[in-house]
Amino acid sequence: MYYNLGKNKMAKGSVIHQINIKVDQKDLALIDAKAARYGISRSAMIKLFAINGELTVDMAQSLQKPLS
């Protein structure tokens, strides 16, 4: 008998991937509270953050190439 371990297939053959992140207890509590406020799971909340979030970096100085 053959078992396909490590891949969770949904309907229509799409593959779901699992990721692991590390957060401290304080951050986890904030994530859980926000997810509870919206009535969604922790996983769904993190997915929404990742898909909809944007990161902006404002640097006081421009980057310089290292001397090599």
C-alpha positions as CSV (number, residue, x, y, z in Angstrom):
1,M,0.0,0.0,0.0
2,Y,1.3,3.5,-0.9
3,Y,0.8,6.6,1.3
4,N,1.6,10.1,0.1
5,L,2.9,11.7,3.3
6,G,3.7,15.4,3.6
7,K,1.2,16.7,1.0
8,N,-2.4,17.6,1.9
9,K,-4.5,17.7,-1.2
10,M,-7.7,19.6,-1.4
11,A,-10.5,19.4,-4.0
12,K,-9.4,20.2,-7.5
13,G,-5.9,18.9,-6.8
14,S,-4.4,22.1,-5.2
15,V,-1.6,21.4,-2.7
16,I,-1.7,23.2,0.7
17,H,1.8,24.0,2.2
18,Q,2.5,24.3,5.9
19,I,4.9,26.9,7.2
20,N,6.3,27.4,10.7
21,I,7.0,30.8,12.4
22,K,8.4,31.6,15.8
23,V,6.8,34.3,17.9
24,D,7.1,35.1,21.6
25,Q,4.2,34.7,24.0
26,K,3.2,38.4,24.0
27,D,3.0,38.6,20.2
28,L,1.1,35.3,20.1
29,A,-1.5,36.8,22.5
30,L,-1.9,39.9,20.3
31,I,-2.4,37.7,17.2
32,D,-4.9,35.5,19.0
33,A,-6.8,38.5,20.3
34,K,-7.0,40.1,16.9
35,A,-8.1,36.9,15.3
36,A,-10.8,36.4,18.0
37,R,-12.0,39.9,17.4
38,Y,-12.6,39.1,13.7
39,G,-13.9,35.6,14.4
40,I,-11.2,33.8,12.4
41,S,-8.5,31.3,13.3
42,R,-4.9,32.3,14.1
43,S,-3.8,30.7,10.9
44,A,-6.3,32.7,8.8
45,M,-5.2,35.9,10.6
46,I,-1.5,35.3,9.8
47,K,-2.4,34.5,6.2
48,L,-4.3,37.8,5.9
49,F,-1.4,39.7,7.3
50,A,1.0,38.1,4.9
51,I,-1.1,38.5,1.8
52,N,-2.3,42.0,2.5
53,G,0.6,43.5,4.3
54,E,3.1,45.9,2.8
55,L,6.5,46.8,4.1
56,T,8.0,50.3,3.6
57,V,11.6,51.2,4.7
58,D,12.6,54.8,5.0
59,M,16.3,55.2,5.2
60,A,18.0,58.4,6.4
61,Q,21.1,57.6,4.2
62,S,21.4,55.8,0.9
63,L,23.2,52.5,0.8
64,Q,26.8,52.4,-0.3
65,K,28.6,49.6,-2.0
66,P,31.2,47.9,0.2
67,L,34.9,48.2,-0.7
68,S,36.1,44.9,-2.0
